Amino acid sequence: MSKKKALRLAVTILTGLSAPTLNAKTHHDRVDVLEARVHDLESKLEKALNALEAATAKQTTAAAPAPDIKKIDQKVKLIERKLEVDKEVSDGKWAKLPKVEVGGQGLKVESQDGDFSLSVRGTIQQDSDFFIDDNNGNPANTNGDDLNNNFYLRRVRPTFTGTVWKYVDWRIMPDFAMGNTRLFDAYTDLRYFRSASLAAGKFKAPVSLERLQSASALTFTERGFPTQLAPNRDIGFMLHGEFDRPGGPETARSSNLYQFPEFFAYQVGVFDGTVNNGNIDSANNDAKQVEARIFAHPFQGSGYEAVEGLGVGIAGSWGHPNDASTPTYATPGQQTMFRYVSAARIDGTQYRVYPQMYWNWGPFGLIGEYAVSQQGVANQTTTSGQIGPRTKNANQIIENDYAWNVTASYVLTGEDNVFQGQGIRPRHAFNPFEGNWGAFQVAARWTDISFSDNVFQNIAKAGSKTPVYAYADPRQAVRNATNWSLGVNWWLNQNVKLMADYSQTSFQGGGGVYDSAGKLTHEVVDRETEKAFITRVQVSF
């Protein structure tokens, strides 16, 4: 066979690789086929050139096949360029797709540049309350006894958070528990400057430390008494900032309004104002309330490990509510222990002061908080007028209430005790098949609340045998409540926690005695001691 015929046969074989092989079902399959074809063509071209050189050595008079070789070389270059173009197109498409992450922190979708994000999280808490020695066999005393044992959903809260244009965070959190639907959080946070960010909407008030702790990270099923003298959620504007230790590493940015742990932080805002333990949905008076807080970790990065986890601060509020509704206060077993009479209103200057601290050192944790609350309370009467009903303050007092809480805890399995985030992270998630049991935490708490004596003032006329209580009836509202609790928490993993608490609360006052006819007598007795065994199954992600 002549050299020319052999070369033509080689070209026919090379160019005979049919185009339909490029019609792969997917773009990646097509790229793979093209790459394989290029490698095959290059290999066969090299063999053809070697054969050409051998033939040239034997037949120097044969015609040079340069035109055919150039055609093959051009075809290879065209295919290589097509591969480069396809790769550029593919990389461009993938670069536009968002990053999706699913794990212990819920579902997160984030743009490639990180400027936009959406997170979906949630908390479900199934509780049970079992009361001990609540049936004392005395039908005359109906205060604090004959309580119902309950199973109930304490919290069912889907949480939606996100970021738009890198520096604007938002959060929406409704709650569907306890037979109600209510919006707990809905706010926007402008975080262009870490030292001065602006939040607007409805969110936790910057007053009580334990209130600022996530509900999924609580040491006990219910918070201590100081949280009940502070506002829960409020609506308004808040300026806040966080600062790192001078010369220290920069703390990672967080979408949490109350970021922990920073070296120093402040919050100050103007809000609609709400009553103690109030969760406001709309303003009910013209007066506004100023709330502020400063908090620091003074030994952060000092090298003294024992105190690096110490945080201290103080918070407070000042306002002048006008004709605001009165709050109620509950026991750890979710039983009402204090209520005002129907004619009482919160009216006048109100302020709160909250010194606060927490300390974490390895597996040990401590939370301490003291609360002072002063408010004006009025007894209002309603009269009919030409324009309509009118109200006036018949009597008015200044009420001073106090509360404190100390909670200590220890992680038996050695993990770090934490205040922030979702809570303790076990080293090994519960898996009995591999001998892993999660993390165990034990805790003890002492908490107390006292109400002003003058709130129980009897305004009956001299000589009257029937008491008239203008603000609170001591037969239905306690003067003091003291609680001690012991608890065990089992973290199966960072998302699932089982809790068991024994809570015992003793009272001063708050008990009324009924006569044989079922009429409430004038006698005031102490409310029955509440002994409750409380459990919780929690899933939080």
C-alpha positions as CSV (number, residue, x, y, z in Angstrom):
1,M,0.0,0.0,0.0
2,S,1.4,3.4,-1.0
3,K,2.1,6.1,1.6
4,K,-0.6,8.3,0.2
5,K,-3.3,5.6,0.5
6,A,-2.2,4.7,4.0
7,L,-2.4,8.3,5.1
8,R,-5.8,8.7,3.6
9,L,-7.0,5.6,5.4
10,A,-5.7,7.0,8.7
11,V,-7.5,10.3,8.1
12,T,-10.7,8.5,7.2
13,I,-10.5,6.5,10.5
14,L,-9.8,9.7,12.5
15,T,-12.5,11.8,11.0
16,G,-14.9,8.9,11.1
17,L,-15.5,9.4,14.8
18,S,-19.2,10.2,14.4
19,A,-20.7,13.5,15.7
20,P,-23.7,11.8,17.4
21,T,-21.4,10.7,20.2
22,L,-21.4,14.3,21.3
23,N,-25.2,14.3,21.8
24,A,-24.9,13.2,25.4
25,K,-27.9,13.7,27.7
26,T,-26.2,16.1,30.1
27,H,-23.7,18.9,29.7
28,H,-21.1,17.1,31.9
29,D,-21.5,13.9,29.8
30,R,-20.8,16.0,26.7
31,V,-17.7,17.5,28.1
32,D,-16.4,14.0,29.1
33,V,-17.0,12.7,25.5
34,L,-15.2,15.7,24.0
35,E,-12.2,15.3,26.3
36,A,-12.0,11.6,25.4
37,R,-12.2,12.4,21.7
38,V,-9.4,15.0,22.0
39,H,-7.1,12.5,23.7
40,D,-7.9,9.9,21.1
41,L,-7.3,12.2,18.2
42,E,-4.0,13.4,19.7
43,S,-2.9,9.8,20.2
44,K,-3.8,8.8,16.7
45,L,-2.2,11.9,15.2
46,E,1.0,11.1,16.9
47,K,1.0,7.6,15.5
48,A,0.2,8.9,12.0
49,L,3.1,11.3,12.2
50,N,5.4,8.5,13.4
51,A,4.2,6.3,10.5
52,L,4.7,9.3,8.1
53,E,8.3,9.7,9.2
54,A,9.0,6.0,8.8
55,A,7.4,6.0,5.3
56,T,9.4,9.1,4.3
57,A,12.6,7.4,5.3
58,K,11.8,4.5,2.9
59,Q,10.2,6.5,0.0
60,T,11.8,9.9,-0.2
61,T,10.1,10.4,-3.5
62,A,6.6,10.1,-2.0
63,A,4.4,13.2,-1.9
64,A,4.3,15.0,1.5
65,P,0.9,14.7,3.2
66,A,1.1,18.1,4.9
67,P,-2.4,19.3,3.9
68,D,-4.0,16.3,5.5
69,I,-2.0,16.6,8.7
70,K,-2.9,20.3,8.9
71,K,-6.6,19.5,8.7
72,I,-6.4,17.0,11.5
73,D,-4.4,19.5,13.6
74,Q,-7.0,22.3,13.0
75,K,-9.8,19.9,14.0
76,V,-8.1,19.1,17.3
77,K,-7.6,22.8,18.0
78,L,-11.3,23.5,17.3
79,I,-12.4,20.8,19.7
80,E,-10.0,22.1,22.4
81,R,-11.4,25.6,22.0
82,K,-15.0,24.3,22.2
83,L,-14.1,22.5,25.4
84,E,-12.7,25.7,26.9
85,V,-15.9,27.6,26.0
86,D,-18.2,24.9,27.4
87,K,-16.2,24.9,30.7
88,E,-16.5,28.7,31.0
89,V,-20.2,28.5,30.5
90,S,-20.5,25.7,33.0
91,D,-18.4,27.5,35.6
92,G,-20.6,30.6,35.1
93,K,-23.8,28.7,35.7
94,W,-22.5,27.0,38.9
95,A,-21.2,30.2,40.2
96,K,-24.7,31.7,40.3
97,L,-26.3,28.8,42.2
98,P,-26.7,29.5,46.0
99,K,-25.0,27.4,48.7
100,V,-27.4,25.1,50.6
101,E,-26.6,23.7,54.0
102,V,-28.7,21.4,56.2
103,G,-27.5,20.4,59.6
104,G,-27.8,21.0,63.3
105,Q,-28.4,24.7,62.7
106,G,-31.4,24.1,60.5
107,L,-31.7,24.9,56.8
108,K,-29.6,27.7,55.4
109,V,-29.5,29.0,51.8
110,E,-26.8,31.6,51.0
111,S,-25.7,33.4,47.9
112,Q,-22.2,32.6,46.6
113,D,-21.0,36.1,47.7
114,G,-22.7,35.8,51.1
115,D,-24.6,39.0,50.7
116,F,-28.0,37.2,50.8
117,S,-29.1,34.4,53.1
118,L,-32.2,32.7,54.4
119,S,-32.3,30.3,57.4
120,V,-35.1,28.2,58.7
121,R,-34.9,27.0,62.3
122,G,-37.4,25.9,65.0
123,T,-38.0,24.9,68.6
124,I,-40.6,22.4,69.9
125,Q,-41.0,21.9,73.7
126,Q,-43.4,19.3,75.1
127,D,-43.9,19.8,78.9
128,S,-45.6,18.0,81.7
129,D,-46.4,19.2,85.2
130,F,-47.1,16.8,88.0
131,F,-48.1,18.4,91.4
132,I,-47.3,16.6,94.7
133,D,-49.3,16.9,97.9
134,D,-51.6,19.4,96.3
135,N,-54.8,17.8,97.7
136,N,-54.7,18.6,101.4
137,G,-58.3,17.5,102.1
138,N,-59.3,20.9,103.2
139,P,-62.1,22.1,100.9
140,A,-62.2,25.5,102.7
141,N,-58.8,26.5,101.2
142,T,-58.9,26.6,97.4
143,N,-55.7,28.5,96.9
144,G,-52.7,26.5,95.7
145,D,-54.2,23.1,96.1
146,D,-56.2,20.6,93.9
147,L,-54.0,21.5,90.9
148,N,-54.3,19.7,87.6
149,N,-51.5,17.6,86.3
150,N,-50.9,18.6,82.7
151,F,-49.3,17.7,79.4
152,Y,-48.9,20.7,77.1
153,L,-46.9,22.3,74.3
154,R,-44.8,25.0,76.0
155,R,-43.3,26.4,72.8
156,V,-43.8,25.7,69.1
157,R,-41.7,28.3,67.3
158,P,-40.6,28.2,63.7
159,T,-37.9,30.9,63.2
160,F,-37.0,32.6,59.9
161,T,-33.9,34.7,59.7
162,G,-31.9,36.2,56.9
163,T,-29.7,38.8,55.4
164,V,-30.2,41.1,52.5
165,W,-27.4,43.2,50.9
166,K,-24.8,41.9,53.4
167,Y,-25.5,44.3,56.2
168,V,-29.3,44.1,56.8
169,D,-30.5,41.2,59.0
170,W,-34.1,40.3,59.7
171,R,-36.0,37.8,61.9
172,I,-39.6,36.5,62.1
173,M,-40.7,34.1,64.9
174,P,-44.3,33.2,65.6
175,D,-45.4,30.9,68.4
176,F,-48.2,28.3,68.1
177,A,-48.1,26.8,71.6
178,M,-50.5,27.0,74.6
179,G,-53.5,27.1,72.2
180,N,-52.6,30.5,70.9
181,T,-51.0,32.0,67.8
182,R,-48.8,35.0,68.5
183,L,-45.9,36.9,66.9
184,F,-42.9,37.0,69.3
185,D,-40.2,38.5,67.0
186,A,-40.4,40.6,63.9
187,Y,-37.5,43.0,63.3
188,T,-34.9,44.4,61.0
189,D,-31.3,45.1,62.1
190,L,-29.1,47.5,60.1
191,R,-25.6,46.3,60.8
192,Y,-23.5,48.6,58.6
193,F,-21.3,49.5,61.6
194,R,-20.6,46.9,64.3
195,S,-20.2,49.6,66.9
196,A,-23.5,51.3,66.0
197,S,-26.3,49.1,64.6
198,L,-29.9,50.0,64.5
199,A,-32.7,47.5,65.2
200,A,-36.4,48.2,64.5
201,G,-39.5,46.1,65.2
202,K,-40.6,43.7,68.0
203,F,-37.9,41.8,69.9
204,K,-36.7,41.0,73.4
205,A,-36.3,44.0,75.7
206,P,-32.6,44.6,76.7
207,V,-33.3,44.3,80.5
208,S,-33.3,40.9,82.1
209,L,-30.2,38.7,81.5
210,E,-32.0,35.4,81.7
211,R,-34.7,36.7,79.4
212,L,-32.0,37.2,76.7
213,Q,-30.9,33.6,77.0
214,S,-32.4,31.4,74.2
215,A,-35.4,29.4,75.4
216,S,-33.6,26.3,74.0
217,A,-30.6,26.8,76.2
218,L,-32.4,27.3,79.6
219,T,-31.0,25.4,82.6
220,F,-34.5,24.9,84.0
221,T,-37.8,24.6,82.3
222,E,-38.9,28.0,83.5
223,R,-36.8,31.1,84.1
224,G,-36.2,32.7,87.6
225,F,-38.5,35.3,89.2
226,P,-36.5,38.4,88.1
227,T,-37.6,37.9,84.5
228,Q,-41.2,38.5,85.6
229,L,-40.5,42.1,86.7
230,A,-38.9,42.9,83.3
231,P,-40.6,43.5,80.0
232,N,-40.6,40.4,77.8
233,R,-41.0,41.7,74.2
234,D,-41.3,45.3,73.2
235,I,-41.8,47.3,70.0
236,G,-39.5,50.2,69.1
237,F,-36.0,51.2,67.9
238,M,-32.7,50.2,69.5
239,L,-29.2,51.3,68.9
240,H,-26.6,48.7,69.8
241,G,-22.9,47.9,69.4
242,E,-20.3,45.4,70.2
243,F,-16.5,45.9,70.7
244,D,-13.6,43.5,70.7
245,R,-10.8,43.5,73.3
246,P,-8.1,46.0,72.4
247,G,-5.4,44.2,70.5
248,G,-7.4,41.0,70.6
249,P,-8.8,38.9,67.7
250,E,-12.0,40.0,66.0
251,T,-15.2,38.3,67.2
252,A,-17.2,36.7,64.4
253,R,-20.2,38.8,63.3
254,S,-23.5,37.4,64.5
255,S,-27.1,38.1,63.5
256,N,-28.1,37.9,67.1
257,L,-29.1,41.2,68.6
258,Y,-27.4,40.3,71.9
259,Q,-24.2,38.7,70.7
260,F,-22.2,36.7,73.2
261,P,-19.4,36.7,74.1
262,E,-18.1,40.2,73.1
263,F,-15.6,42.2,75.2
264,F,-18.1,45.1,75.6
265,A,-21.6,45.7,74.4
266,Y,-24.3,48.2,74.8
267,Q,-28.0,48.5,73.9
268,V,-30.2,51.6,74.2
269,G,-33.6,52.1,72.7
270,V,-37.0,53.8,72.8
271,F,-40.0,51.5,73.0
272,D,-43.8,51.6,73.3
273,G,-43.3,50.3,76.8
274,T,-44.9,47.3,78.3
275,V,-45.8,46.2,81.8
276,N,-43.8,43.7,83.9
277,N,-43.5,40.4,82.0
278,G,-45.5,41.9,79.2
279,N,-45.4,40.9,75.5
280,I,-46.7,43.9,73.6
281,D,-48.4,43.7,70.2
282,S,-49.6,47.3,69.9
283,A,-49.3,50.5,71.9
284,N,-52.0,51.2,74.5
285,N,-50.8,54.7,75.6
286,D,-48.9,57.7,74.3
287,A,-46.0,57.4,76.8
288,K,-42.8,55.8,75.6
289,Q,-40.1,53.9,77.5
290,V,-36.4,54.0,77.4
291,E,-34.5,50.8,78.0
292,A,-30.7,50.4,78.2
293,R,-28.1,47.8,79.0
294,I,-24.3,47.5,79.1
295,F,-22.5,44.2,79.4
296,A,-18.8,43.2,79.4
297,H,-16.4,40.3,79.7
298,P,-13.6,42.1,81.4
299,F,-11.1,39.2,81.5
300,Q,-11.7,38.0,78.0
301,G,-8.3,37.0,76.5
302,S,-6.4,37.8,79.7
303,G,-4.9,34.4,80.0
304,Y,-6.7,33.7,83.3
305,E,-8.8,30.8,82.2
306,A,-10.9,30.7,85.4
307,V,-12.4,34.1,84.8
308,E,-12.3,34.5,81.0
309,G,-16.0,33.3,80.9
310,L,-17.1,35.9,83.5
311,G,-19.6,38.4,82.1
312,V,-21.1,41.3,84.2
313,G,-23.5,44.1,83.4
314,I,-26.4,46.3,84.4
315,A,-29.6,47.2,82.7
316,G,-32.7,49.3,83.3
317,S,-35.7,51.1,82.0
318,W,-37.6,54.3,82.6
319,G,-41.0,55.3,81.5
320,H,-44.3,56.9,82.4
321,P,-47.1,54.6,81.5
322,N,-50.6,56.1,81.6
323,D,-53.6,53.9,82.3
324,A,-51.8,50.7,81.4
325,S,-53.2,47.2,82.2
326,T,-51.8,45.3,85.1
327,P,-49.7,42.2,84.8
328,T,-50.0,38.8,86.5
329,Y,-47.2,36.6,87.9
330,A,-46.9,32.8,87.8
331,T,-45.2,30.1,89.7
332,P,-42.6,27.7,88.1
333,G,-45.6,25.3,87.7
334,Q,-47.4,27.9,85.6
335,Q,-50.0,28.7,88.3
336,T,-51.1,32.3,88.8
337,M,-49.8,33.5,92.2
338,F,-50.4,37.3,92.0
339,R,-53.0,39.4,90.3
340,Y,-54.3,42.9,90.8
341,V,-57.9,43.8,91.4
342,S,-59.9,44.7,88.3
343,A,-59.9,48.4,89.1
344,A,-56.2,48.7,89.4
345,R,-54.1,50.3,86.6
346,I,-50.4,51.0,86.1
347,D,-50.2,54.8,86.1
348,G,-47.2,57.0,86.8
349,T,-43.4,56.9,86.7
350,Q,-41.9,53.4,86.3
351,Y,-38.3,52.3,86.4
352,R,-36.4,49.1,86.7
353,V,-32.7,48.3,87.6
354,Y,-31.1,45.0,86.8
355,P,-27.5,44.2,87.9
356,Q,-26.6,40.9,86.3
357,M,-23.8,38.4,85.7
358,Y,-22.9,34.9,84.5
359,W,-19.8,32.9,84.8
360,N,-18.7,29.8,82.8
361,W,-15.5,27.9,83.6
362,G,-15.2,24.6,81.8
363,P,-18.2,22.5,82.8
364,F,-19.2,24.9,85.6
365,G,-21.8,27.6,85.1
366,L,-23.4,30.3,87.3
367,I,-26.1,32.9,86.6
368,G,-27.0,35.7,89.0
369,E,-29.5,38.5,88.7
370,Y,-31.2,41.0,90.9
371,A,-34.2,43.1,90.0
372,V,-35.7,46.3,91.4
373,S,-39.0,47.5,89.9
374,Q,-40.9,50.6,90.9
375,Q,-44.2,51.7,89.4
376,G,-47.2,53.8,90.1
377,V,-50.4,51.9,90.7
378,A,-53.8,53.6,90.7
379,N,-57.3,52.5,91.6
380,Q,-59.6,54.0,89.0
381,T,-63.3,54.7,89.1
382,T,-65.5,55.2,86.1
383,T,-68.3,57.8,85.9
384,S,-70.7,58.6,83.1
385,G,-70.5,62.0,81.5
386,Q,-72.0,64.0,78.6
387,I,-69.3,62.9,76.3
388,G,-69.0,59.3,77.5
389,P,-67.5,57.3,80.4
390,R,-64.7,59.0,82.2
391,T,-62.1,57.5,84.5
392,K,-60.3,59.1,87.4
393,N,-57.7,57.9,89.9
394,A,-59.5,57.5,93.3
395,N,-56.3,56.2,95.0
396,Q,-52.7,55.9,94.0
397,I,-49.5,54.5,95.4
398,I,-45.8,53.8,94.5
399,E,-45.2,50.1,94.4
400,N,-41.7,48.7,95.0
401,D,-41.0,45.0,94.0
402,Y,-37.8,43.0,94.3
403,A,-36.6,39.7,92.9
404,W,-33.4,37.8,92.7
405,N,-32.1,34.5,91.2
406,V,-29.0,32.3,91.5
407,T,-28.6,29.3,89.3
408,A,-25.6,26.9,89.4
409,S,-25.0,24.0,87.0
410,Y,-22.3,21.5,86.1
411,V,-21.8,19.3,83.1
412,L,-21.0,15.8,84.4
413,T,-19.6,14.6,81.1
414,G,-17.0,17.4,80.9
415,E,-18.3,19.5,78.0
416,D,-18.1,23.3,78.3
417,N,-21.0,25.0,80.0
418,V,-22.3,27.8,77.9
419,F,-24.8,30.6,78.2
420,Q,-25.3,31.6,74.5
421,G,-26.6,29.8,71.5
422,Q,-28.6,26.6,71.6
423,G,-26.9,25.3,74.6
424,I,-24.4,22.5,75.4
425,R,-22.8,20.6,72.5
426,P,-22.1,17.0,73.5
427,R,-18.7,15.6,72.4
428,H,-20.5,12.5,71.1
429,A,-24.1,12.4,70.1
430,F,-26.2,9.7,71.9
431,N,-25.8,6.4,70.1
432,P,-26.2,3.3,72.4
433,F,-24.9,1.1,69.6
434,E,-21.5,2.8,69.7
435,G,-21.4,3.4,73.5
436,N,-22.1,7.2,73.3
437,W,-24.5,8.8,75.7
438,G,-24.5,12.5,74.9
439,A,-24.0,15.1,77.7
440,F,-25.5,15.3,81.2
441,Q,-26.0,18.5,83.2
442,V,-27.1,18.9,86.9
443,A,-28.4,22.2,88.3
444,A,-29.7,23.9,91.4
445,R,-31.5,27.2,91.7
446,W,-32.7,29.6,94.4
447,T,-35.0,32.4,93.4
448,D,-37.3,34.9,95.3
449,I,-39.8,37.6,94.6
450,S,-41.4,40.1,97.0
451,F,-44.2,42.6,96.4
452,S,-44.6,46.0,98.1
453,D,-46.7,45.9,101.3
454,N,-48.7,49.0,100.3
455,V,-50.1,47.2,97.3
456,F,-52.3,45.2,99.7
457,Q,-53.7,48.4,101.3
458,N,-57.2,48.2,102.8
459,I,-59.0,51.4,102.0
460,A,-62.3,50.5,103.7
461,K,-63.7,53.2,105.9
462,A,-62.9,53.2,109.6
463,G,-65.0,50.8,111.5
464,S,-66.0,48.8,108.4
465,K,-65.8,45.0,108.9
466,T,-65.5,44.4,105.2
467,P,-62.1,45.0,103.7
468,V,-61.8,46.9,100.5
469,Y,-58.5,46.3,98.6
470,A,-57.8,49.0,96.1
471,Y,-54.8,47.3,94.3
472,A,-54.3,43.6,95.2
473,D,-56.3,41.3,97.5
474,P,-53.9,39.4,99.8
475,R,-56.2,36.5,99.8
476,Q,-55.6,36.0,96.0
477,A,-52.1,37.6,95.6
478,V,-49.0,36.5,97.5
479,R,-46.7,38.9,99.3
480,N,-43.6,36.8,98.7
481,A,-42.6,33.6,96.9
482,T,-39.4,31.6,97.4
483,N,-38.5,28.8,95.1
484,W,-35.7,26.2,95.1
485,S,-35.3,23.7,92.3
486,L,-33.1,20.8,91.3
487,G,-32.7,19.7,87.7
488,V,-31.1,17.1,85.4
489,N,-30.7,17.8,81.7
490,W,-29.7,15.1,79.2
491,W,-28.5,16.5,75.9
492,L,-28.8,13.5,73.5
493,N,-27.1,15.8,70.9
494,Q,-26.9,19.5,70.2
495,N,-30.6,19.5,69.0
496,V,-32.4,17.2,71.4
497,K,-32.6,17.7,75.2
498,L,-34.6,15.9,77.9
499,M,-35.2,17.9,81.1
500,A,-36.5,16.9,84.6
501,D,-36.9,19.4,87.4
502,Y,-38.2,19.2,90.9
503,S,-39.5,22.7,92.0
504,Q,-40.7,23.7,95.4
505,T,-42.2,27.1,96.1
506,S,-43.4,28.5,99.4
507,F,-45.5,31.6,99.8
508,Q,-46.5,34.3,102.2
509,G,-50.1,35.2,101.9
510,G,-52.1,34.6,98.8
511,G,-54.5,32.1,100.5
512,G,-58.2,32.7,101.2
513,V,-60.5,30.8,103.4
514,Y,-64.1,30.1,102.4
515,D,-66.9,29.4,104.9
516,S,-69.4,26.6,104.7
517,A,-71.6,28.6,102.3
518,G,-68.7,29.1,99.9
519,K,-68.2,32.7,100.7
520,L,-64.7,34.1,101.0
521,T,-63.9,35.2,104.6
522,H,-61.7,38.0,105.7
523,E,-59.0,35.7,106.9
524,V,-55.7,35.7,105.0
525,V,-53.5,32.5,105.1
526,D,-50.4,31.4,103.3
527,R,-50.9,29.7,99.9
528,E,-50.2,26.0,99.9
529,T,-46.6,25.2,99.1
530,E,-46.3,24.2,95.4
531,K,-44.3,21.0,94.9
532,A,-44.0,20.2,91.2
533,F,-42.2,17.6,89.1
534,I,-41.7,19.1,85.6
535,T,-40.4,17.4,82.5
536,R,-39.6,18.6,79.0
537,V,-38.8,17.0,75.7
538,Q,-37.1,19.5,73.4
539,V,-36.1,19.5,69.8
540,S,-34.3,22.7,68.6
541,F,-32.5,23.2,65.3
